[in-house]
Amino acid sequence: MRAWALGAALLASPLAAQGIDRSPAAARAVVVRYYAEIDRGDYRAAYALWGGAAPQTYPVFVNGYASTAHTRVTAGAPTDVEGAAGSVFITVPVQVHATLKNGAHQHFVGSYVLRRVNDVDGATPADLRWHIFSARLHAAG
């Protein structure tokens, strides 16, 4: 298929019409947005990026940031794209810097795994967008 025809086909797709970006860059952007929401104190918006898969309740999530004044994340290039049973998973490596309200600094390294549903019948726009599936962070020296 010629490039212009392929582009026209993509623009005509239901996903393009809904403005859904399924790229690895979009997955990385979710992680960056997550920390931006936390830094703004919009914990509800940050929690929503888990897409219903948060490993804790909302009150426990919010309490986890009670002593945090600021956060900053450096998200690396997404890797390890995998497909499984109608879903796609991607790993985003991160370094997180936090400043506590008492002035102490923390540094964490690890990764986030993001998930989205493949283009399957019945998938909603929310299902097709990247959301956080899991996180593995540990304190760095």
C-alpha positions as CSV (number, residue, x, y, z in Angstrom):
1,M,0.0,0.0,0.0
2,R,1.3,3.4,-0.9
3,A,2.2,5.7,2.1
4,W,-0.6,8.2,1.3
5,A,-3.1,5.4,1.1
6,L,-1.9,3.9,4.4
7,G,-2.1,7.4,6.0
8,A,-5.7,7.8,4.7
9,A,-6.6,4.4,6.1
10,L,-5.2,5.3,9.5
11,L,-7.1,8.6,9.5
12,A,-10.3,6.8,8.7
13,S,-9.9,4.2,11.5
14,P,-12.2,4.5,14.5
15,L,-9.2,4.8,16.8
16,A,-7.8,7.8,14.9
17,A,-11.3,9.4,15.0
18,Q,-11.4,8.9,18.7
19,G,-7.9,10.5,19.2
20,I,-6.5,7.4,20.8
21,D,-2.7,7.2,20.6
22,R,-1.5,3.6,21.0
23,S,2.2,4.4,20.5
24,P,5.0,3.6,23.0
25,A,5.4,7.4,23.4
26,A,1.8,7.6,24.6
27,A,2.5,4.9,27.2
28,R,5.6,6.9,28.5
29,A,3.4,10.1,28.6
30,V,1.0,8.3,31.0
31,V,3.8,7.8,33.5
32,V,5.0,11.4,33.1
33,R,1.4,12.6,33.6
34,Y,1.0,10.4,36.6
35,Y,3.8,12.2,38.5
36,A,2.6,15.6,37.2
37,E,-0.8,14.9,38.8
38,I,0.8,13.8,42.0
39,D,3.0,16.8,42.1
40,R,-0.1,19.0,41.6
41,G,-1.8,17.2,44.4
42,D,-4.5,15.9,42.1
43,Y,-4.4,12.4,43.5
44,R,-7.8,11.4,42.0
45,A,-6.5,12.1,38.5
46,A,-3.2,10.2,39.3
47,Y,-5.2,7.3,40.8
48,A,-7.4,7.1,37.7
49,L,-4.4,6.4,35.5
50,W,-4.2,3.0,37.1
51,G,-7.4,2.2,35.1
52,G,-9.0,0.2,37.9
53,A,-5.8,-1.9,38.5
54,A,-4.4,0.1,41.5
55,P,-2.8,-2.2,44.1
56,Q,-4.4,-0.2,46.9
57,T,-7.5,1.7,47.8
58,Y,-7.7,5.4,47.1
59,P,-7.4,6.5,50.7
60,V,-4.2,4.4,51.2
61,F,-2.9,5.8,47.9
62,V,-3.4,9.4,49.0
63,N,-2.0,8.7,52.5
64,G,1.2,7.4,50.8
65,Y,1.9,10.9,49.6
66,A,0.9,12.7,52.8
67,S,4.5,13.7,53.5
68,T,5.5,14.4,49.9
69,A,6.0,18.0,48.9
70,H,7.2,17.5,45.3
71,T,7.9,14.8,42.8
72,R,9.8,14.6,39.5
73,V,10.1,11.7,37.2
74,T,12.5,10.9,34.4
75,A,10.9,8.3,32.2
76,G,13.1,6.3,29.8
77,A,12.3,4.8,26.4
78,P,9.6,2.2,26.6
79,T,10.7,-1.4,26.1
80,D,9.5,-5.0,26.2
81,V,6.3,-4.6,24.2
82,E,4.3,-7.9,24.7
83,G,0.9,-9.1,23.7
84,A,-1.2,-11.5,25.6
85,A,-4.9,-12.5,25.4
86,G,-6.2,-9.4,23.8
87,S,-3.9,-7.0,25.6
88,V,-0.6,-5.2,25.0
89,F,1.9,-4.5,27.8
90,I,4.8,-2.2,27.7
91,T,7.5,-1.4,30.3
92,V,8.6,2.2,31.0
93,P,11.8,2.6,33.1
94,V,11.8,5.5,35.5
95,Q,13.9,7.4,38.0
96,V,11.8,9.3,40.6
97,H,12.9,12.1,42.8
98,A,10.8,13.2,45.7
99,T,11.2,16.1,48.1
100,L,9.4,15.5,51.4
101,K,7.7,18.3,53.4
102,N,10.5,18.1,56.0
103,G,13.0,18.9,53.2
104,A,14.4,15.4,52.9
105,H,15.1,14.0,49.4
106,Q,14.3,10.5,48.1
107,H,15.4,8.8,44.9
108,F,13.7,5.7,43.4
109,V,14.5,3.7,40.3
110,G,12.4,1.0,38.7
111,S,9.7,0.6,36.0
112,Y,6.0,0.8,35.3
113,V,4.2,-1.7,33.2
114,L,1.4,-0.2,31.2
115,R,-1.5,-2.1,29.5
116,R,-4.1,-1.4,26.9
117,V,-6.6,-3.6,25.2
118,N,-6.0,-4.6,21.6
119,D,-8.6,-3.6,18.9
120,V,-11.2,-6.2,20.0
121,D,-14.9,-6.0,19.5
122,G,-16.6,-4.3,22.4
123,A,-13.5,-2.5,23.6
124,T,-14.3,1.0,24.9
125,P,-12.1,4.1,24.2
126,A,-11.0,3.9,27.8
127,D,-9.9,0.2,27.3
128,L,-7.9,1.1,24.3
129,R,-5.8,3.8,26.0
130,W,-2.7,3.0,28.0
131,H,-3.1,2.7,31.8
132,I,-0.8,1.8,34.6
133,F,-0.9,-2.0,35.3
134,S,1.9,-2.4,37.8
135,A,5.0,-0.6,39.3
136,R,8.3,-1.8,40.7
137,L,10.3,0.9,42.4
138,H,13.1,0.7,45.0
139,A,15.2,3.2,46.8
140,A,18.3,4.2,45.0
141,G,21.5,5.2,46.8
